[in-house]
């Protein structure tokens, strides 16, 4: 399985900015690992994707810049449309929805770009995308519009010179909240040769789903896991939810789930969880934390869910380490980003079955 780190941790939203961040972060990470080649899960803002898709010469130029630096791209992250490092992101990351032409156009642009960037020997490329949209105000008519958009995208993917697969990524609070929701919606509705799922293991852990059972459910529905986002959630044992308060921050949405007596209780953000969720139950928070790091007791992370999920896969997938929250971690130091991401990639290569750095 190929492994990459996701560049949505970096704020650049132009082609020139992306190239600058390759030199500032990606090449030093590769050198820190002592590797000849480093995989990137590249994030492109919508304007950058449009610029690249519109001009083959610009795409080929980016490919040359990557090759010259020992960087390869098997997968793109096309969930955030733009503005992923604005002071407040929260619900805006779920727009545009899959009911809007802008989402289809953006994803087509990303597919065009990836077809050029994909290594010559790659079997296929993958693109992760949002789970249709945030759940509120979603209607049966929206189901129909999203289905039509995905069908149109499938026709486009089938015409590309390289095989590119779309990986739909369920997330707590969205239309496709859990992987079971995603499987139920996608199966029989999409062509599994072109559209499958992205298994984000932080999201999976927050939902309190069983990893091996989830992988089995996907396979039995005739769908493929085209991409795994190797990520870990924060967990507080029963009675210790107050220890999570230091992770409250204004930029991203941090959905919370608590499991009590077999029932999963939900809150849409960490501040809203206090007083709404049972305090005498374990809490899991959608806050991606570095894979190699252990938070201060009594908190823990859900890397065990990640390990079980990857071990259960019987077909190769693109593995993308996606800790985009480095800059909002308590006591973050910018100079630690290169060594921190390198440490995550070392952890993944050591602990995940079949994965190599």
Secondary structure, DSSP 8 states (H G I E B T S, - for coil): --EEEEGGGS---SHHHHHHHIIIIIHHHHHHHT-S-EEEEEE--HHHHHHHHH-HHHHHHHHHHHHHTTEEEEEEE-S--S-TTSS--GGGGG-S-TTSHHHHHHHHHHHHHHHHHS-TT-S-EEEEEESSSBSTT--HHHHHHHHHHHHHHHHHHHHSSS-EEEEEE--TTBSS-SHHHHHHHHTTTS-TTTEEEEEEHHHHHHTT--HHHHHHHHHHTT--EEEEEE---EEE-TT-GGGGGGG--SSS---EEEEETTEEEEESSHHHHTTTS-TTSEEEE-----TT---STT-EE-HHHHHHHHHH--S--EEEE--TTGGGSTT--GGGHHHHHHHHHHHHHHHSTT---
